[in-house]
Amino acid sequence: MAAPPPRRPLLLLLAGLLAAASLATLAAAIYEDQVGLADWHQKYIGKVKQAVYHSQKSGRRRVVVLTEENVIASLDLRSGDIFWRHVIDKNDPLDQLSLSLGKYVLTLSSGGTILRAWNLPDGQMIWETSLETSSASKPQLHVLSNNKVAKDNLVLVSAGRWIYAVSSIDGVISWRKEFSLDGLEIKQVLQSPGTDIVYAVGISDSSKVAIYHLNTKTGEIVKDIQQSLPGGLCGETVIGSDNVLVALDKTRSGLFLIQFKGERVSYNKVHLSSLVRDLSGTVKLLPSMSNGIIALQASSTVALLKLKGTDGLEVAQRFDQPVALSDPLTITEKDEAFAIVQHVGSQIEFVVRFTSDVGSEVIREQVTIDQHRGIVEKVFLNNYVRTDKSHGFRALVVMEDHSLLLIQQGEVVWSREDGLASVVDVTTSELPVEKDGVSVADVEHNLFEWLKGHMLKLKGTLMLASADEVAAIQALRLKSSEKNKMTRDHNGFRKLLIVLTKAGKVIALHTGDGRIIWSNLLPSLRASRSDVMPSALRIYQWQVPHNRVMRQNPSILIVGKAGPESSAPGVFSIIDSYSGEELNSMRLDHSVAQIIPLTLKDSSEQRLHLIVDSNSHAHLYPRSPDALNVFLHEISNLYFYSVDIQKNAIRGYSLQESCGFNLGDEYCFSMKELWSIIFPSDTERIAISETRKMNEVVHTQAKIIGDHDVIYKYLSKNLVFVATLSPKAAGEIGSALPEEASLVAYLIDAVTGRILHRVTHHGAQGPVHAVVSENWVVYHYFNLRAHRFEMAVIEIYDQSRADNKDFLKLVLGKHNLSAPITSYARPEVMVKSQSYFFTHSVKAMAVTQTAKGITSKQLLIGTIGNQVLALDKRYLDPRRSVNPTQQEKEEGIIPLTDSLPIIPQSFVTHSHQVEALRGIVSIPAKLESTTLVFTYGIDLFYTRLAPSRTYDSLTDEFSYALLLITIVALVAAIIVTWILSEKKELRDKWR
């Protein structure tokens, strides 16, 4: 009898298929047509600081803008849509913008050292030129427009005491000139009309004015005029007329009127106090205008001054309310127009005047805008020719909340909410619960709307709908969409994303499509309230009512500072999460150094917060007797820590029940220092500190490994991860040698200050990014020896519960599973760690959060390419080995490789880029398998992510029709079988 064929190849094949199937679950992807169904992507540009119009007779009219987020973009003048944009690195700050030859966009950056030309239609870079400057001064970019020299297509760049002439066609430097006067800084570059002479106006040592006459073609100095002025200058100058220069003195209390006639120089000083009365604040000169008009601004006052040669100035008009003045716009060879925009009641007033006659108005329009946009900060004027050949005017308006509006013919043509490009913090809020009861009137109204909607859809199908009806059909579809409803859903996908912007504006976004539900520019954080602009710090959950008896809406807390100093008083604001209404606000009588949200709540479900000031006092909020009683009951169990990067130290504190007899504030508590760790500054500098999220849910403490053994996670919310770098390793990558660089990672207990684990990475350099979750830490750094980025993982386990694996002890109750855990007992811990190479540089890191903590964890990594990569935590398991055992394979441990895989399908942002990515937030949904991911930078991106697939719900591709057919077929088969069985039984009885 022949022996049976060997089964080993078949078993190996099956094992390979099972391993491939297990790895396939690590890279979940979606189909191309599913992109955009559960995610959205919004593009922004930031607060505009300079705008240049390009209004051609045919084709698309556009405006090119430069923003504070270091973005250059081309916008459609009709709709505000982005034609193209470029986000320049923060290390290369953009200084100035201009157009050349009607087809090139010129940008000057890095203090005048880099000049670039971009193609206007598509934004492609044409050339780049590096320039040499002598000092860090404000550079000037001037495009020559004189017909005699324009054919040479020259662009003049001045910075410090250097001036360059560069060809706008190919970027070649035609000539360069360095002036010999010590301490010179070029302030103005002007053309002489009808000649090839350029005037360069500079200030030397804050006391001497120098004017150079240069030949445009060769750069030779034709004439050099210098004049010393008594008292000195602050550096601000404008051209008052053809031969009069106006300069602000060093004390900003007077103006020098300097006249140049041939080789003669004469000047006169005018004191502002005698010219413009009751002037307060810092005085500054606005851009120069023609016909001898000088614009002066101090605080909220703007004065238009008329130049009378060198004899003096007279006030042409004064505005005591906040007003925005545009740069002058050339209308004719001898006349310019400028715009004045100011608030009048609930509207803004748009006025255009000519410099030749400041008293008369060309246009005066009243425009209604949203009051939550604040005051007008900047105006950019543009003109067009109407059908009757007269001049019409439009204006780009930058508001206090960083939004951008186009005003024309008394209306807002379009608006952009570009404040969302500067999000500083994010929180979420649940939507209202859908009401069960519906009145008869609502039923009749809904029936009417249903009939109306179907009639509109029928007209749209038959292609009979007008443009307004088509828009109405789209609005109905948006309203009827399940994901866009303004009520909660049973899966927890519909929420409000409440973001806080740098302008102090709070905006609520719907997770369904990213639309703005409400917005509020907080009065307590507005610059118009005081001379010092308060800065928004953080946003927190304040009240989340869970009791249905409570009819209150959830609310959020905004904490800010009324100034840049560490001792500046704090600002406190509470906002309704559903309406955006500010419920309460106050200016605190103490500073804000640290904000500690507590897990405690009072009887009204308001969350307690501790605010630590610069004098080491902790203040309790809300200031109510109920909150105070709850806090005092738990004060002995409250510990916190602070990280002082300046002093290179970490300190732990507890609280005492009073600040001292001199303060007399029962809601103020003194801090008692319990421990401190001071790192030696000559060898280590604190780079980063991280801890677990307060709301993180851990499903189980036990972890079952492949040999059916049990290890227990060290789960402590007091665990702090701290990474330090050697002083030379804190710079840019490559600035230190491997022997000079090192990174030290610490795991510290925040209650006792005990160092639980310490590991040193020699030859490692920052920047360091880290995330802490459950019992593990993952951090990212650069390895100078391998010239590659690395990611390291540390897992910490509790050995004090190792005896609980004995089944007999569990049965007899001799275990310590229910024993209280205290940080004062020396923990018995076991630490496992491993490092892996990683391809990308990292901008931000987060970890997925789910409702019950059952679903597998994924790391959300913001890459240098401004995309978000979802990396399964199993790839960062320190127990990975080159040849895992069969038991380890069954556990799901992946064979060890030296680098972490980058799977293209694992990018949750798909093909989108979140420019200047700054933060990633993971929000648990009610569905355990799913988490909501929100990413912000200059752009916003939102999506839903299922790290372990949607094991607790049916997918969108599930065929409900097939299920229904199967059920019907089974029921029919049961009925037919029952009938046949009954007939057979009856026949059997008759026999």
Buried (B, 14 or more C-beta within 10 A) or exposed (E): EEEEEEEEEEEEEEEEEEEEEBBEBBEBEBEEEEBEEBBBBBBBBBBBBBBBBBEEEEEEBBBBBBBBBBBBBBBBBEEBEBBBBBBBEEEBEBBBBBBBEEBBBBBBBBBBBBBBBBEBBEBEEBBEBEBEBBEEBBBBBBBBEBEEBBEBBBBBBBBBBBBBBBBBBEBEBBBBBEBEBEBBBBBBBBBBEEEBBBBBBBBBEBBBBBBBBBBBBEBEBEEBBBBEBEEBBBBBBBBBBEBBBBBBBBEBEBBBBBBBEEEEBEBBBBEBEEBBEEBEEEBEBBEBBBBBBBBBBBEBBBBBBBBEEBEBBEEBBBBEEBBBBBBBBEBEEEBBBBBBBBBEEEBBBBBBBBBBEBEEEBBEBEBEBBEBBBBBBBBBBBBEEEEEEEBBBBBBBBBBBBBBBBBBEEEBBBBBBBBBBBBBBBBBBBBEEEEEEEEEEEEEEEEEEEEEBEEBBEBBEEEEBEEEBBEBBEEBEEEEEEBBBBEBBEBBBBBBBBBBBBBBBBBBBBBBBBEEBBBBBBEBBBBEBEEEBBBBBBBBBBBBBEEEEEEBBBBBBBBBBBBEEEEBBBBBBBBBBBEBEBBEBEEBEBBBBBBBBBEBBBEBBBBBBBBBBBEBBBBBBBEBEEBBEBBBEEBEEBBBBBBEEEEBBBBBBBBEEEBEEEEEBBBBBBBEEBBBBEBEEEEBBBBBBBBBBEEBBBEEBEBEEBEEEEBBBBBBEBBBBBBBBBBBBBEEBEEBEBEBBBBBBBBBBBBBBBEBBEBEBBBBBBBBBBBBBBBBBBBBBBBBEEEEBBBBBBBBBBEBBBEBBEEEEEEEEEBEEEEEBEBEEEBEBBBBBBBBBBEBBBBBBBBBBBBEBBBBBBBBBBBEBBBBBBBBBBBBBBBBEEEBEEEBBEBBBBEBEEBBBBBEEBBBBBEBBBBBBBBBBBBBBBBBBBBBBBBBBBBBBBBBBBBBBBEBBEEEEEEEEEEEEEEEEEEEEEEEEEEEEEEEEEEEEEE
